[in-house]
Amino acid sequence: MTTAPARRERQQAILELVRDRALSTQTDVAAALREEGFEAVQTTVSRDIAELGLVKVRAPSGRLVYAAPGSSDGDRLRAIGAAMRRYALTAEAAGALVVVTTPSGYASALAQVIDEGAHPAIVGTIAGDNTIFLAVRETSSARELLRELAGHLDPA
């Protein structure tokens, strides 16, 4: 049985590792721990991840990676901004919707990032091939959301 101090040290190491590295799987975390001198099997890592409350967030690379709890909101909103810069061509308010256009074939990828980002002003998305409809919450203004999202568009 693992002693409490050893578990705390291992869990502290996990928090530092997920802050410093893009670790996507429990196997990645276990391998990183071994590199740091901790012996941990996948089941131990799984239990540590649950106890620490780690969440998955989208990294700038687009991969889902582990992050400490509480860091996810900012990370997710940054991920939406990064995805808007990468994929969005235009954004326009239309009533209670914001309509975003992308190059052909990219709307679903951008809509997925937006959905996973759980933006507080967005209820949900509908994506076609090159167009996304963002449904805005009643308490939020489509124009305010448009200003925020359009700030991520490439001005060129």
C-alpha positions in Angstrom: 0.0 0.0 0.0 1.3 3.5 -0.9 2.0 5.8 2.0 0.2 9.1 2.2 3.5 11.2 1.8 4.5 9.1 -1.3 1.0 9.6 -2.8 1.1 13.3 -2.1 4.5 13.6 -3.7 3.4 11.6 -6.7 0.2 13.7 -7.1 2.2 16.9 -6.8 4.5 15.6 -9.5 1.4 14.9 -11.7 0.1 18.4 -11.3 3.5 19.8 -12.3 3.8 17.5 -15.3 0.3 18.3 -16.7 1.1 22.0 -16.2 4.4 21.7 -18.1 3.7 19.0 -20.7 0.9 18.0 -23.1 -0.1 14.6 -21.6 -3.1 13.0 -23.4 -3.4 9.6 -21.8 -2.9 7.9 -18.5 -0.1 6.0 -20.1 1.6 9.3 -21.0 1.2 10.4 -17.4 2.6 7.1 -16.1 5.6 7.4 -18.5 6.3 11.0 -17.5 6.2 10.0 -13.8 8.7 7.2 -14.4 11.0 9.8 -16.1 10.7 11.8 -12.8 11.7 8.8 -10.7 8.2 7.7 -9.6 7.0 4.1 -10.0 3.4 4.2 -10.9 1.2 1.8 -12.9 -1.7 2.9 -15.0 -4.3 2.0 -12.3 -2.5 4.1 -9.8 -2.3 7.0 -12.2 -6.1 6.6 -13.0 -6.9 6.8 -9.3 -4.6 9.9 -8.9 -6.2 11.6 -11.9 -9.7 11.1 -10.3 -8.6 12.2 -6.9 -6.9 15.3 -8.3 -10.0 16.1 -10.4 -7.9 16.6 -13.6 -9.9 17.6 -16.6 -9.2 17.3 -20.4 -8.7 20.6 -22.3 -7.9 21.2 -25.9 -4.2 22.2 -26.3 -3.2 24.8 -29.0 -2.2 21.7 -31.1 -5.8 20.6 -31.0 -5.1 17.5 -28.9 -7.1 16.9 -25.7 -4.6 17.0 -22.7 -4.9 16.8 -19.0 -5.1 20.0 -17.0 -5.5 20.9 -13.3 -9.0 21.7 -12.2 -9.8 25.4 -12.3 -7.5 26.0 -15.2 -10.0 24.5 -17.7 -12.2 27.6 -18.2 -9.4 29.9 -19.3 -7.8 27.1 -21.3 -11.0 26.3 -23.1 -11.8 29.9 -24.0 -8.2 30.3 -25.3 -8.8 27.1 -27.3 -11.9 28.7 -28.9 -9.8 31.8 -29.8 -7.0 29.7 -31.3 -9.5 27.6 -33.3 -11.2 30.8 -34.5 -7.8 32.2 -35.7 -7.1 28.9 -37.4 -10.4 28.1 -39.1 -12.8 31.1 -39.2 -13.1 33.4 -42.2 -16.0 35.6 -41.1 -18.4 36.1 -38.2 -21.7 37.9 -38.4 -24.6 38.4 -36.0 -28.0 37.4 -37.2 -30.7 37.9 -34.6 -30.0 35.6 -31.7 -27.4 33.7 -33.7 -23.8 34.3 -34.6 -22.9 32.8 -38.0 -19.3 31.8 -38.6 -17.9 30.8 -42.0 -14.8 28.6 -42.5 -13.1 27.1 -45.6 -14.9 24.1 -46.9 -14.7 21.1 -44.6 -13.6 23.0 -41.4 -16.9 24.0 -39.8 -17.3 20.7 -37.9 -13.8 20.9 -36.4 -14.4 24.5 -35.3 -17.9 23.8 -33.9 -16.5 20.9 -31.9 -13.9 23.1 -30.2 -16.6 25.7 -29.5 -18.9 23.0 -28.0 -16.1 21.5 -25.9 -15.1 25.0 -24.8 -18.4 25.5 -23.1 -18.5 29.2 -23.7 -20.9 30.7 -21.2 -22.7 32.8 -23.9 -23.2 29.9 -26.3 -26.0 27.3 -25.9 -24.9 25.2 -28.8 -23.7 25.0 -32.4 -25.0 23.6 -35.7 -22.3 23.0 -38.3 -22.5 22.4 -42.0 -19.6 22.1 -44.4 -18.4 25.7 -44.2 -20.9 27.4 -41.9 -21.6 27.3 -38.2 -24.7 28.7 -36.4 -24.0 29.6 -32.8 -27.1 29.8 -30.6 -26.6 32.6 -28.1 -28.2 32.4 -24.6 -31.0 34.8 -24.0 -29.0 36.7 -21.3 -26.2 37.2 -23.7 -26.1 39.5 -26.7 -25.2 38.1 -30.1 -23.4 41.3 -30.9 -21.2 41.1 -27.7 -20.3 37.5 -28.6 -19.6 38.6 -32.2 -17.2 41.3 -31.0 -15.4 38.7 -28.8 -15.1 36.1 -31.6 -14.4 38.5 -34.4 -11.4 39.8 -32.3 -9.8 36.4 -33.1 -10.2 36.6 -36.8 -7.1 37.2 -39.0 -7.4 40.9 -40.2 -5.5 40.0 -43.4 
